[in-house]
Amino acid sequence: MSDTAVGTQTTTVGAQPDPFVVQVNWLLGATGGNEQLARRSGNRVSVRTLDNWTAGHYPRDKVTGDVPGQQTVTNTDMAVPVCR
């Protein structure tokens, strides 16, 4: 198998992307990058933590993918919050 880079995440061709990493990368793109997101969060999350998350290094037992109180739409086993 060959490898390909998607943003800052490296995945194997044909493998399902990690939903958490996909969401973090989307959030970084929407806010303008690691430093902007860290600043907008009031420094509750650091640039280093965001770098680790986009590389796929995060506490998997703490991340459920479920957003309490949010309606979700399932698309190929990825729950995506519905924004209105």
PDB file as gemmi writes it, atoms N, CA and C in Angstrom:
CRYST1    1.000    1.000    1.000  90.00  90.00  90.00 P 1                      
ATOM      1  N   MET A   1       0.834  -1.186   0.000  1.00  0.00           N  
ATOM      2  CA  MET A   1       0.000   0.000   0.000  1.00  0.00           C  
ATOM      3  C   MET A   1       0.871   1.239   0.000  1.00  0.00           C  
ATOM      4  N   SER A   2       0.316   2.299  -0.528  1.00  0.00           N  
ATOM      5  CA  SER A   2       1.045   3.561  -0.541  1.00  0.00           C  
ATOM      6  C   SER A   2       0.410   4.520   0.453  1.00  0.00           C  
ATOM      7  N   ASP A   3       1.170   5.519   0.840  1.00  0.00           N  
ATOM      8  CA  ASP A   3       0.679   6.528   1.775  1.00  0.00           C  
ATOM      9  C   ASP A   3       0.465   7.833   1.036  1.00  0.00           C  
ATOM     10  N   THR A   4      -0.466   8.628   1.547  1.00  0.00           N  
ATOM     11  CA  THR A   4      -0.722   9.944   0.987  1.00  0.00           C  
ATOM     12  C   THR A   4      -0.956  10.912   2.134  1.00  0.00           C  
ATOM     13  N   ALA A   5      -0.579  12.149   1.948  1.00  0.00           N  
ATOM     14  CA  ALA A   5      -0.773  13.162   2.985  1.00  0.00           C  
ATOM     15  C   ALA A   5      -2.044  13.941   2.704  1.00  0.00           C  
ATOM     16  N   VAL A   6      -2.883  14.084   3.713  1.00  0.00           N  
ATOM     17  CA  VAL A   6      -4.106  14.865   3.620  1.00  0.00           C  
ATOM     18  C   VAL A   6      -3.994  15.954   4.673  1.00  0.00           C  
ATOM     19  N   GLY A   7      -3.713  17.180   4.251  1.00  0.00           N  
ATOM     20  CA  GLY A   7      -3.488  18.253   5.220  1.00  0.00           C  
ATOM     21  C   GLY A   7      -2.261  17.916   6.042  1.00  0.00           C  
ATOM     22  N   THR A   8      -2.420  17.933   7.362  1.00  0.00           N  
ATOM     23  CA  THR A   8      -1.304  17.561   8.229  1.00  0.00           C  
ATOM     24  C   THR A   8      -1.421  16.116   8.688  1.00  0.00           C  
ATOM     25  N   GLN A   9      -2.441  15.413   8.190  1.00  0.00           N  
ATOM     26  CA  GLN A   9      -2.677  14.038   8.593  1.00  0.00           C  
ATOM     27  C   GLN A   9      -2.185  13.101   7.504  1.00  0.00           C  
ATOM     28  N   THR A  10      -1.475  12.045   7.865  1.00  0.00           N  
ATOM     29  CA  THR A  10      -1.037  11.044   6.906  1.00  0.00           C  
ATOM     30  C   THR A  10      -1.919   9.823   7.051  1.00  0.00           C  
ATOM     31  N   THR A  11      -2.496   9.373   5.936  1.00  0.00           N  
ATOM     32  CA  THR A  11      -3.370   8.212   5.972  1.00  0.00           C  
ATOM     33  C   THR A  11      -2.957   7.226   4.899  1.00  0.00           C  
ATOM     34  N   THR A  12      -3.380   5.993   5.062  1.00  0.00           N  
ATOM     35  CA  THR A  12      -3.153   4.977   4.055  1.00  0.00           C  
ATOM     36  C   THR A  12      -4.290   5.045   3.054  1.00  0.00           C  
ATOM     37  N   VAL A  13      -3.976   4.926   1.770  1.00  0.00           N  
ATOM     38  CA  VAL A  13      -4.987   4.993   0.724  1.00  0.00           C  
ATOM     39  C   VAL A  13      -6.032   3.919   0.984  1.00  0.00           C  
ATOM     40  N   GLY A  14      -7.306   4.297   0.937  1.00  0.00           N  
ATOM     41  CA  GLY A  14      -8.395   3.364   1.156  1.00  0.00           C  
ATOM     42  C   GLY A  14      -8.817   3.243   2.607  1.00  0.00           C  
ATOM     43  N   ALA A  15      -8.036   3.773   3.540  1.00  0.00           N  
ATOM     44  CA  ALA A  15      -8.384   3.710   4.959  1.00  0.00           C  
ATOM     45  C   ALA A  15      -9.382   4.814   5.293  1.00  0.00           C  
ATOM     46  N   GLN A  16     -10.253   4.544   6.259  1.00  0.00           N  
ATOM     47  CA  GLN A  16     -11.203   5.554   6.707  1.00  0.00           C  
ATOM     48  C   GLN A  16     -10.449   6.615   7.505  1.00  0.00           C  
ATOM     49  N   PRO A  17     -10.671   7.894   7.214  1.00  0.00           N  
ATOM     50  CA  PRO A  17     -10.007   8.945   7.998  1.00  0.00           C  
ATOM     51  C   PRO A  17     -10.575   8.973   9.413  1.00  0.00           C  
ATOM     52  N   ASP A  18      -9.772   9.394  10.351  1.00  0.00           N  
ATOM     53  CA  ASP A  18     -10.189   9.521  11.742  1.00  0.00           C  
ATOM     54  C   ASP A  18     -11.156  10.702  11.837  1.00  0.00           C  
ATOM     55  N   PRO A  19     -12.417  10.484  12.236  1.00  0.00           N  
ATOM     56  CA  PRO A  19     -13.399  11.572  12.272  1.00  0.00           C  
ATOM     57  C   PRO A  19     -12.972  12.752  13.143  1.00  0.00           C  
ATOM     58  N   PHE A  20     -12.321  12.484  14.271  1.00  0.00           N  
ATOM     59  CA  PHE A  20     -11.884  13.570  15.149  1.00  0.00           C  
ATOM     60  C   PHE A  20     -10.844  14.437  14.459  1.00  0.00           C  
ATOM     61  N   VAL A  21      -9.890  13.805  13.786  1.00  0.00           N  
ATOM     62  CA  VAL A  21      -8.837  14.544  13.087  1.00  0.00           C  
ATOM     63  C   VAL A  21      -9.443  15.343  11.936  1.00  0.00           C  
ATOM     64  N   VAL A  22     -10.401  14.760  11.229  1.00  0.00           N  
ATOM     65  CA  VAL A  22     -11.079  15.473  10.139  1.00  0.00           C  
ATOM     66  C   VAL A  22     -11.773  16.716  10.686  1.00  0.00           C  
ATOM     67  N   GLN A  23     -12.464  16.575  11.822  1.00  0.00           N  
ATOM     68  CA  GLN A  23     -13.171  17.715  12.410  1.00  0.00           C  
ATOM     69  C   GLN A  23     -12.207  18.787  12.901  1.00  0.00           C  
ATOM     70  N   VAL A  24     -11.096  18.380  13.498  1.00  0.00           N  
ATOM     71  CA  VAL A  24     -10.101  19.357  13.964  1.00  0.00           C  
ATOM     72  C   VAL A  24      -9.513  20.103  12.777  1.00  0.00           C  
ATOM     73  N   ASN A  25      -9.187  19.379  11.696  1.00  0.00           N  
ATOM     74  CA  ASN A  25      -8.646  20.037  10.502  1.00  0.00           C  
ATOM     75  C   ASN A  25      -9.657  21.007   9.901  1.00  0.00           C  
ATOM     76  N   TRP A  26     -10.946  20.634   9.894  1.00  0.00           N  
ATOM     77  CA  TRP A  26     -11.978  21.539   9.385  1.00  0.00           C  
ATOM     78  C   TRP A  26     -12.040  22.797  10.259  1.00  0.00           C  
ATOM     79  N   LEU A  27     -12.014  22.607  11.571  1.00  0.00           N  
ATOM     80  CA  LEU A  27     -12.079  23.741  12.492  1.00  0.00           C  
ATOM     81  C   LEU A  27     -10.885  24.663  12.320  1.00  0.00           C  
ATOM     82  N   LEU A  28      -9.705  24.083  12.138  1.00  0.00           N  
ATOM     83  CA  LEU A  28      -8.505  24.899  11.910  1.00  0.00           C  
ATOM     84  C   LEU A  28      -8.632  25.692  10.615  1.00  0.00           C  
ATOM     85  N   GLY A  29      -9.159  25.062   9.581  1.00  0.00           N  
ATOM     86  CA  GLY A  29      -9.351  25.759   8.312  1.00  0.00           C  
ATOM     87  C   GLY A  29     -10.367  26.880   8.426  1.00  0.00           C  
ATOM     88  N   ALA A  30     -11.424  26.645   9.203  1.00  0.00           N  
ATOM     89  CA  ALA A  30     -12.480  27.646   9.360  1.00  0.00           C  
ATOM     90  C   ALA A  30     -12.028  28.842  10.191  1.00  0.00           C  
ATOM     91  N   THR A  31     -11.081  28.627  11.104  1.00  0.00           N  
ATOM     92  CA  THR A  31     -10.640  29.715  11.979  1.00  0.00           C  
ATOM     93  C   THR A  31      -9.350  30.368  11.521  1.00  0.00           C  
ATOM     94  N   GLY A  32      -8.667  29.774  10.568  1.00  0.00           N  
ATOM     95  CA  GLY A  32      -7.455  30.393  10.043  1.00  0.00           C  
ATOM     96  C   GLY A  32      -6.157  29.793  10.543  1.00  0.00           C  
ATOM     97  N   GLY A  33      -6.216  28.676  11.255  1.00  0.00           N  
ATOM     98  CA  GLY A  33      -4.982  28.011  11.672  1.00  0.00           C  
ATOM     99  C   GLY A  33      -4.866  27.811  13.168  1.00  0.00           C  
ATOM    100  N   ASN A  34      -3.777  27.144  13.552  1.00  0.00           N  
ATOM    101  CA  ASN A  34      -3.550  26.774  14.954  1.00  0.00           C  
ATOM    102  C   ASN A  34      -3.500  27.977  15.885  1.00  0.00           C  
ATOM    103  N   GLU A  35      -2.709  28.977  15.516  1.00  0.00           N  
ATOM    104  CA  GLU A  35      -2.533  30.125  16.409  1.00  0.00           C  
ATOM    105  C   GLU A  35      -3.829  30.899  16.591  1.00  0.00           C  
ATOM    106  N   GLN A  36      -4.589  31.057  15.500  1.00  0.00           N  
ATOM    107  CA  GLN A  36      -5.850  31.788  15.592  1.00  0.00           C  
ATOM    108  C   GLN A  36      -6.859  31.028  16.447  1.00  0.00           C  
ATOM    109  N   LEU A  37      -6.920  29.692  16.281  1.00  0.00           N  
ATOM    110  CA  LEU A  37      -7.858  28.906  17.079  1.00  0.00           C  
ATOM    111  C   LEU A  37      -7.465  28.921  18.553  1.00  0.00           C  
ATOM    112  N   ALA A  38      -6.186  28.813  18.842  1.00  0.00           N  
ATOM    113  CA  ALA A  38      -5.724  28.878  20.235  1.00  0.00           C  
ATOM    114  C   ALA A  38      -6.099  30.222  20.849  1.00  0.00           C  
ATOM    115  N   ARG A  39      -5.891  31.298  20.103  1.00  0.00           N  
ATOM    116  CA  ARG A  39      -6.223  32.638  20.598  1.00  0.00           C  
ATOM    117  C   ARG A  39      -7.733  32.777  20.803  1.00  0.00           C  
ATOM    118  N   ARG A  40      -8.525  32.296  19.818  1.00  0.00           N  
ATOM    119  CA  ARG A  40      -9.981  32.432  19.915  1.00  0.00           C  
ATOM    120  C   ARG A  40     -10.569  31.578  21.033  1.00  0.00           C  
ATOM    121  N   SER A  41      -9.854  30.518  21.431  1.00  0.00           N  
ATOM    122  CA  SER A  41     -10.341  29.671  22.528  1.00  0.00           C  
ATOM    123  C   SER A  41      -9.984  30.259  23.887  1.00  0.00           C  
ATOM    124  N   GLY A  42      -9.357  31.415  23.893  1.00  0.00           N  
ATOM    125  CA  GLY A  42      -8.909  32.011  25.144  1.00  0.00           C  
ATOM    126  C   GLY A  42      -7.736  31.245  25.725  1.00  0.00           C  
ATOM    127  N   ASN A  43      -6.959  30.634  24.837  1.00  0.00           N  
ATOM    128  CA  ASN A  43      -5.803  29.809  25.208  1.00  0.00           C  
ATOM    129  C   ASN A  43      -6.176  28.613  26.078  1.00  0.00           C  
ATOM    130  N   ARG A  44      -7.426  28.124  25.923  1.00  0.00           N  
ATOM    131  CA  ARG A  44      -7.827  26.897  26.616  1.00  0.00           C  
ATOM    132  C   ARG A  44      -7.192  25.678  25.967  1.00  0.00           C  
ATOM    133  N   VAL A  45      -6.844  25.818  24.700  1.00  0.00           N  
ATOM    134  CA  VAL A  45      -6.141  24.758  23.971  1.00  0.00           C  
ATOM    135  C   VAL A  45      -4.896  25.388  23.360  1.00  0.00           C  
ATOM    136  N   SER A  46      -3.771  24.702  23.469  1.00  0.00           N  
ATOM    137  CA  SER A  46      -2.509  25.274  22.990  1.00  0.00           C  
ATOM    138  C   SER A  46      -2.240  24.877  21.542  1.00  0.00           C  
ATOM    139  N   VAL A  47      -1.350  25.614  20.908  1.00  0.00           N  
ATOM    140  CA  VAL A  47      -0.933  25.306  19.539  1.00  0.00           C  
ATOM    141  C   VAL A  47      -0.314  23.912  19.500  1.00  0.00           C  
ATOM    142  N   ARG A  48       0.467  23.575  20.510  1.00  0.00           N  
ATOM    143  CA  ARG A  48       1.095  22.246  20.558  1.00  0.00           C  
ATOM    144  C   ARG A  48       0.038  21.139  20.627  1.00  0.00           C  
ATOM    145  N   THR A  49      -1.003  21.342  21.434  1.00  0.00           N  
ATOM    146  CA  THR A  49      -2.085  20.363  21.524  1.00  0.00           C  
ATOM    147  C   THR A  49      -2.777  20.212  20.183  1.00  0.00           C  
ATOM    148  N   LEU A  50      -3.047  21.316  19.507  1.00  0.00           N  
ATOM    149  CA  LEU A  50      -3.684  21.254  18.193  1.00  0.00           C  
ATOM    150  C   LEU A  50      -2.802  20.520  17.192  1.00  0.00           C  
ATOM    151  N   ASP A  51      -1.495  20.749  17.254  1.00  0.00           N  
ATOM    152  CA  ASP A  51      -0.567  20.010  16.387  1.00  0.00           C  
ATOM    153  C   ASP A  51      -0.652  18.510  16.660  1.00  0.00           C  
ATOM    154  N   ASN A  52      -0.697  18.137  17.934  1.00  0.00           N  
ATOM    155  CA  ASN A  52      -0.817  16.718  18.287  1.00  0.00           C  
ATOM    156  C   ASN A  52      -2.126  16.132  17.777  1.00  0.00           C  
ATOM    157  N   TRP A  53      -3.219  16.866  17.944  1.00  0.00           N  
ATOM    158  CA  TRP A  53      -4.518  16.369  17.495  1.00  0.00           C  
ATOM    159  C   TRP A  53      -4.555  16.166  15.987  1.00  0.00           C  
ATOM    160  N   THR A  54      -4.010  17.109  15.223  1.00  0.00           N  
ATOM    161  CA  THR A  54      -4.032  16.954  13.765  1.00  0.00           C  
ATOM    162  C   THR A  54      -3.131  15.820  13.312  1.00  0.00           C  
ATOM    163  N   ALA A  55      -2.155  15.445  14.139  1.00  0.00           N  
ATOM    164  CA  ALA A  55      -1.293  14.297  13.824  1.00  0.00           C  
ATOM    165  C   ALA A  55      -1.933  12.986  14.274  1.00  0.00           C  
ATOM    166  N   GLY A  56      -3.111  13.063  14.916  1.00  0.00           N  
ATOM    167  CA  GLY A  56      -3.805  11.856  15.358  1.00  0.00           C  
ATOM    168  C   GLY A  56      -3.433  11.400  16.747  1.00  0.00           C  
ATOM    169  N   HIS A  57      -2.723  12.245  17.500  1.00  0.00           N  
ATOM    170  CA  HIS A  57      -2.324  11.901  18.866  1.00  0.00           C  
ATOM    171  C   HIS A  57      -3.244  12.630  19.846  1.00  0.00           C  
ATOM    172  N   TYR A  58      -4.243  11.925  20.341  1.00  0.00           N  
ATOM    173  CA  TYR A  58      -5.164  12.490  21.313  1.00  0.00           C  
ATOM    174  C   TYR A  58      -5.682  11.348  22.186  1.00  0.00           C  
ATOM    175  N   PRO A  59      -6.227  11.653  23.378  1.00  0.00           N  
ATOM    176  CA  PRO A  59      -6.720  10.593  24.275  1.00  0.00           C  
ATOM    177  C   PRO A  59      -8.033  10.013  23.752  1.00  0.00           C  
ATOM    178  N   ARG A  60      -7.943   8.930  22.993  1.00  0.00           N  
ATOM    179  CA  ARG A  60      -9.111   8.355  22.327  1.00  0.00           C  
ATOM    180  C   ARG A  60     -10.218   7.930  23.287  1.00  0.00           C  
ATOM    181  N   ASP A  61      -9.873   7.572  24.512  1.00  0.00           N  
ATOM    182  CA  ASP A  61     -10.912   7.177  25.461  1.00  0.00           C  
ATOM    183  C   ASP A  61     -11.685   8.378  25.994  1.00  0.00           C  
ATOM    184  N   LYS A  62     -11.195   9.589  25.766  1.00  0.00           N  
ATOM    185  CA  LYS A  62     -11.879  10.804  26.211  1.00  0.00           C  
ATOM    186  C   LYS A  62     -12.724  11.433  25.106  1.00  0.00           C  
ATOM    187  N   VAL A  63     -12.449  11.093  23.843  1.00  0.00           N  
ATOM    188  CA  VAL A  63     -13.156  11.686  22.711  1.00  0.00           C  
ATOM    189  C   VAL A  63     -14.194  10.693  22.217  1.00  0.00           C  
ATOM    190  N   THR A  64     -15.468  11.071  22.302  1.00  0.00           N  
ATOM    191  CA  THR A  64     -16.530  10.156  21.902  1.00  0.00           C  
ATOM    192  C   THR A  64     -17.105  10.491  20.537  1.00  0.00           C  
ATOM    193  N   GLY A  65     -16.934  11.731  20.086  1.00  0.00           N  
ATOM    194  CA  GLY A  65     -17.531  12.144  18.821  1.00  0.00           C  
ATOM    195  C   GLY A  65     -18.961  12.611  18.995  1.00  0.00           C  
ATOM    196  N   ASP A  66     -19.533  12.446  20.178  1.00  0.00           N  
ATOM    197  CA  ASP A  66     -20.904  12.828  20.439  1.00  0.00           C  
ATOM    198  C   ASP A  66     -20.935  14.225  21.038  1.00  0.00           C  
ATOM    199  N   VAL A  67     -21.800  15.070  20.489  1.00  0.00           N  
ATOM    200  CA  VAL A  67     -21.973  16.417  21.018  1.00  0.00           C  
ATOM    201  C   VAL A  67     -23.329  16.447  21.713  1.00  0.00           C  
ATOM    202  N   PRO A  68     -23.355  16.495  23.053  1.00  0.00           N  
ATOM    203  CA  PRO A  68     -24.628  16.481  23.774  1.00  0.00           C  
ATOM    204  C   PRO A  68     -25.534  17.618  23.333  1.00  0.00           C  
ATOM    205  N   GLY A  69     -26.794  17.296  23.111  1.00  0.00           N  
ATOM    206  CA  GLY A  69     -27.769  18.306  22.742  1.00  0.00           C  
ATOM    207  C   GLY A  69     -27.755  18.716  21.286  1.00  0.00           C  
ATOM    208  N   GLN A  70     -26.913  18.104  20.469  1.00  0.00           N  
ATOM    209  CA  GLN A  70     -26.829  18.449  19.051  1.00  0.00           C  
ATOM    210  C   GLN A  70     -27.454  17.348  18.214  1.00  0.00           C  
ATOM    211  N   GLN A  71     -28.243  17.739  17.224  1.00  0.00           N  
ATOM    212  CA  GLN A  71     -28.755  16.781  16.256  1.00  0.00           C  
ATOM    213  C   GLN A  71     -27.605  16.431  15.322  1.00  0.00           C  
ATOM    214  N   THR A  72     -27.459  15.165  14.964  1.00  0.00           N  
ATOM    215  CA  THR A  72     -26.367  14.763  14.086  1.00  0.00           C  
ATOM    216  C   THR A  72     -26.893  14.078  12.845  1.00  0.00           C  
ATOM    217  N   VAL A  73     -26.107  14.153  11.790  1.00  0.00           N  
ATOM    218  CA  VAL A  73     -26.393  13.470  10.537  1.00  0.00           C  
ATOM    219  C   VAL A  73     -25.274  12.476  10.323  1.00  0.00           C  
ATOM    220  N   THR A  74     -25.608  11.213  10.089  1.00  0.00           N  
ATOM    221  CA  THR A  74     -24.582  10.200   9.899  1.00  0.00           C  
ATOM    222  C   THR A  74     -24.269  10.061   8.419  1.00  0.00           C  
ATOM    223  N   ASN A  75     -22.986  10.137   8.089  1.00  0.00           N  
ATOM    224  CA  ASN A  75     -22.519   9.987   6.714  1.00  0.00           C  
ATOM    225  C   ASN A  75     -21.310   9.069   6.757  1.00  0.00           C  
ATOM    226  N   THR A  76     -21.443   7.862   6.258  1.00  0.00           N  
ATOM    227  CA  THR A  76     -20.385   6.849   6.284  1.00  0.00           C  
ATOM    228  C   THR A  76     -19.756   6.733   7.663  1.00  0.00           C  
ATOM    229  N   ASP A  77     -20.622   6.550   8.655  1.00  0.00           N  
ATOM    230  CA  ASP A  77     -20.197   6.324  10.038  1.00  0.00           C  
ATOM    231  C   ASP A  77     -19.507   7.517  10.680  1.00  0.00           C  
ATOM    232  N   MET A  78     -19.635   8.719  10.122  1.00  0.00           N  
ATOM    233  CA  MET A  78     -19.086   9.923  10.751  1.00  0.00           C  
ATOM    234  C   MET A  78     -20.250  10.796  11.188  1.00  0.00           C  
ATOM    235  N   ALA A  79     -20.373  11.061  12.469  1.00  0.00           N  
ATOM    236  CA  ALA A  79     -21.427  11.931  12.966  1.00  0.00           C  
ATOM    237  C   ALA A  79     -20.982  13.376  12.808  1.00  0.00           C  
ATOM    238  N   VAL A  80     -21.810  14.169  12.141  1.00  0.00           N  
ATOM    239  CA  VAL A  80     -21.489  15.567  11.884  1.00  0.00           C  
ATOM    240  C   VAL A  80     -22.572  16.425  12.527  1.00  0.00           C  
ATOM    241  N   PRO A  81     -22.213  17.358  13.419  1.00  0.00           N  
ATOM    242  CA  PRO A  81     -23.227  18.219  14.027  1.00  0.00           C  
ATOM    243  C   PRO A  81     -23.944  19.056  12.974  1.00  0.00           C  
ATOM    244  N   VAL A  82     -25.244  19.200  13.137  1.00  0.00           N  
ATOM    245  CA  VAL A  82     -26.041  20.012  12.224  1.00  0.00           C  
ATOM    246  C   VAL A  82     -26.024  21.441  12.734  1.00  0.00           C  
ATOM    247  N   CYS A  83     -25.532  22.375  11.932  1.00  0.00           N  
ATOM    248  CA  CYS A  83     -25.474  23.787  12.310  1.00  0.00           C  
ATOM    249  C   CYS A  83     -26.645  24.516  11.684  1.00  0.00           C  
ATOM    250  N   ARG A  84     -27.300  25.322  12.459  1.00  0.00           N  
ATOM    251  CA  ARG A  84     -28.441  26.092  11.937  1.00  0.00           C  
ATOM    252  C   ARG A  84     -28.239  27.551  12.180  1.00  0.00           C  
TER     253      ARG A  84                                                      
END                                                                             
